[in-house]
Amino acid sequence: FRPFAPAVLEEDAGKFFQLDRPSPYMQFVVPLAEEVRKNPAGETHDQPISERLASSIRSSIPAVTHVDHSARVQTVNPSSNPRFWQLLNVFKTLTGQGVLVNTSFNVRGEPIVCTPEDAYQCFLQTEMDTLVIGNFLLDKRNGAGYP
């Protein structure tokens, strides 16, 4: 089980999560705000977890919602992470949602990438389409990223 986590604009965190402080290092698992929750029809807490996991969408941000309507949140602000904050802000302008999926950059059983070289090797060996490192964009679909 490798859950995804939400990265959210710090100023929007309260719209999605019951979070009363910044969480820049994903140190808190918190409940989702009631406004974004969805309870799958007919689901009860008496059901085996396997049945609950197979149920329908649990929130308006389903990719990051745990079966118990919680999430391990990363908040992003412009002073500590200006580029990521800008990405989230542009995404919010386009979609109305200042939240994206965040996960560790590694392949199961391998350590997390630590260098641009690690990132490039992981990019080449996986089904990722695009890799951004600093100001560089590598896109496999255009042939970029191959030696």
N, C-alpha and C positions, 0 to 999 in steps of 0.2 A: 504494500500500500504506500503510494507516494503521492500525497495530496498536493494539489496546486495551492498557491496562496495569492491573496489579492495585494497588489500595490495600489495605493489610493492617495489622491491628493490629500494632504493633511487637513486642509480646510473643508474637505468633503467627507471625511471619515465618519462623522456623526450621522450622515444621511444613510449610510450603509450598515454601520456597526454600533454596538453598544460599547463605545470606547471613550473613556474620559481623559485620555492623555495621549501624547504622541507615542508611536511604536516604530521607530526607524529601523530597528534591528529584528523585527518579527518576534519579539519576546513574549507576546501575549496572544493567547487563543481566546477570542471573545464571541459572544452571541451576535448574530445579525440583528439589525434593527427590525422591529415588527413590520415596518412599511415595505421591506423588500422580501419578506418571507412568503413562501407559498407552501401550503400543506397539501401534499398529494391526496387525492380523494381516496377515502377508505383506509388510509394508513393509520396504524395505532402503534404505540410503544410496546404493545404485547407481541407484535410480530417479530420473528427472527430478523436479525440485522441484515442477513442476505436478502430477505424480501424487501426491507426498507431501502437498501442500497439500489435495488432494481426498480424502485418506484420512480415516478416522474419528477419533473423539475421541482426543486425545493426553494428557489428564490429567483429574483430578477438577475442575479449574478451566479448562475448555477455551476460554472466551472470551478469556483472557489468555495462553494458551500459544502461543509461536511454534513454527514447524515443527521447530526444533532443540531443543525442550523448554526454552526459556529464556523470561524475561520481564523487562521493565524495571519494577522494583519501586518503589513509594512506601510507606514505612513511616509509620505515624501513631501518635503518642503523646499522652497526655492533657495534657501540659504545653505542647506547641507548637501543638496543634490540637484543643482540647477538644471542640468540637461534632462534628467529623468523627470523632474517636475514639469519641464517644458513639454516633453513627450506626452505626459499624462494630460496636461492642459490642452494641447492640440487635439488629442483623442477625445477629450470632453467636448471641445468645440464641434468636432465632427459628429459625435454620437450622443452627446448629452450625458455621458457617463465618464467620470474622472477616475476610473478604476480599470486595471489590466491584470491579467494573470502573471504571476511571478513564480519561478521555480529555480532550483539550483541548476547550475550549468555543468552537468556531468551525465555520463551514461551509467545505468545501473551497474553497481559493482566497481565503478571507477571513482577515483577522487575528483573533487570539484576542480575545474580548470583554474589555474593560478596565473597564467601568463598569456600573452597574445598567441604565442606558439601553441600552447595547450588548446586554446580556443580554436585556432585554425585547424589543428589535427582533429579535434572533435567534430568540427563543422564538416570536414572532408569525409569522416567515417560514419556520419549519421544522415538522416533524411532531411536535415535542416535545409531550407531554401536560401536563407539570407543570414548573414552575420554582419553586425556592426561593431567595429572596434574604434573608439574615438571618432575621428572624422572619416573613417574608411567604411565603405559598404561593399561587401562581397555578395554576389548573387549567382548561385549555381545555374539558374535558368538562363542566364545570359552568358554562361561559360566562364564567368569570373569565379575565382577561387580555386581553379585547378592549376596544378603546376604546368 
